[in-house]
Amino acid sequence: MKATRSTVSACMLLAASLVIVPSYSFATVTQSTNQTAPDNSGQNKNQQSTADAQSNANSDLQTTAQIRKAIIADKSLSTYAHNVKIITVNGAVTLKGPVSSEDEKQKVASDATSVVSADKLTNELTVKQ
């Protein structure tokens, strides 16, 4: 009986200590109403060729994978360049997205033309400002 009382007392003490929670004051964060929206959905609506247009044809998927491997293998490129969108539809390839410089834009296009001919490549890469 004595052991049970001490066990109950210990449990009550533990429960009481868990109830005591430090109080924090949370600052209210307000946003300015004249801020630009963080997404570019409006811009993307006007684009004809998006990543959703990627064909599921085996040859198009293989072409995209080969171009991606060629770009990733080029260690002189930035993370931006390694992450460009590659869209292949019926053998025609479109490159989209930001790169760090005009030189890098040409290197990515060159890596892509190592897989497909230049006449099947549309380079829509932009230089990040």
C-alpha positions as MATLAB code, in Angstrom:
seq = 'MKATRSTVSACMLLAASLVIVPSYSFATVTQSTNQTAPDNSGQNKNQQSTADAQSNANSDLQTTAQIRKAIIADKSLSTYAHNVKIITVNGAVTLKGPVSSEDEKQKVASDATSVVSADKLTNELTVKQ';
ca = [
       0.000    0.000    0.000;
       2.899    2.339    0.850;
       4.521    1.686   -2.555;
       1.227    2.462   -4.310;
       0.877    5.832   -2.534;
       4.394    6.876   -3.502;
       3.778    5.756   -7.079;
       0.547    7.764   -7.232;
       2.303   10.770   -5.698;
       5.106   10.517   -8.228;
       2.604   10.317  -11.094;
       0.699   13.345   -9.800;
       3.924   15.310   -9.442;
       4.919   14.365  -12.993;
       1.508   15.332  -14.343;
       1.649   18.671  -12.525;
       5.071   19.432  -13.986;
       3.803   18.736  -17.498;
       0.969   21.202  -17.078;
       3.363   24.073  -16.434;
       4.206   25.319  -19.911;
       6.306   28.396  -20.525;
       4.354   31.142  -22.203;
       5.707   32.653  -25.381;
       4.538   35.793  -27.039;
       4.111   35.391  -30.737;
       4.531   38.515  -32.801;
       1.909   39.121  -35.401;
       3.426   39.175  -38.871;
       1.802   41.553  -41.282;
       2.480   41.692  -44.975;
       2.484   44.736  -47.116;
      -0.346   44.781  -49.632;
       1.881   46.201  -52.372;
       4.200   43.156  -52.471;
       4.591   41.233  -55.695;
       3.149   37.743  -55.656;
       5.912   35.152  -55.055;
       4.847   32.896  -57.902;
       4.985   33.396  -61.636;
       1.743   31.627  -62.523;
       0.592   34.581  -64.602;
       3.711   34.396  -66.743;
       3.441   30.647  -67.156;
      -0.106   30.802  -68.544;
       1.174   32.479  -71.704;
       3.795   29.826  -72.410;
       2.981   27.336  -75.110;
       5.490   24.651  -74.203;
       5.470   23.625  -70.545;
       6.852   20.597  -68.756;
       3.340   19.145  -68.795;
       3.648   18.917  -72.571;
       6.433   16.321  -72.256;
       5.550   13.326  -74.385;
       5.402    9.868  -72.840;
       6.651    8.271  -76.050;
       9.636    6.049  -75.292;
      11.892    7.823  -77.811;
      11.059   11.260  -76.354;
      11.693   10.067  -72.799;
      15.037    8.583  -73.836;
      16.024   11.802  -75.619;
      15.143   13.869  -72.534;
      17.095   11.503  -70.271;
      20.169   11.605  -72.539;
      20.137   15.413  -72.636;
      19.704   15.597  -68.846;
      22.679   13.239  -68.379;
      24.816   15.359  -70.719;
      23.917   18.551  -68.841;
      24.482   17.003  -65.393;
      27.837   15.580  -66.531;
      29.034   19.113  -67.342;
      30.379   20.089  -63.908;
      31.250   23.619  -65.083;
      27.534   24.490  -65.125;
      25.662   26.092  -62.229;
      22.795   24.521  -60.305;
      20.426   26.681  -62.346;
      21.732   25.139  -65.561;
      21.574   21.621  -64.153;
      17.889   22.192  -63.387;
      16.642   23.592  -66.698;
      13.433   22.155  -68.099;
      13.893   19.799  -71.033;
      10.699   19.214  -72.985;
      10.731   16.716  -75.836;
       7.695   16.279  -78.080;
       7.926   14.217  -81.277;
      11.716   14.542  -81.273;
      11.654   18.354  -80.979;
      13.425   19.581  -77.833;
      12.729   22.819  -75.960;
      15.049   24.086  -73.211;
      13.539   26.456  -70.640;
      14.577   28.075  -67.405;
      17.172   30.406  -65.948;
      20.944   30.055  -66.302;
      23.720   32.175  -64.792;
      25.248   33.651  -67.955;
      25.067   33.847  -71.729;
      28.067   31.498  -71.890;
      26.237   28.964  -69.753;
      23.179   29.263  -71.995;
      25.363   28.291  -74.959;
      26.980   25.409  -73.040;
      23.578   23.930  -72.155;
      22.470   24.216  -75.783;
      25.723   22.599  -76.870;
      25.191   19.719  -74.437;
      21.691   19.258  -75.877;
      22.931   19.293  -79.471;
      25.288   16.461  -78.590;
      22.096   14.361  -78.412;
      19.780   15.972  -81.010;
      20.480   18.054  -84.095;
      20.436   21.844  -83.766;
      17.412   22.167  -86.049;
      15.322   20.164  -83.533;
      16.361   22.364  -80.597;
      14.508   25.444  -79.351;
      16.551   27.370  -76.808;
      14.262   29.413  -74.533;
      16.766   29.685  -71.685;
      16.991   33.042  -69.935;
      20.005   34.616  -68.247;
      19.268   35.216  -64.571;
      19.593   38.898  -63.694;
];
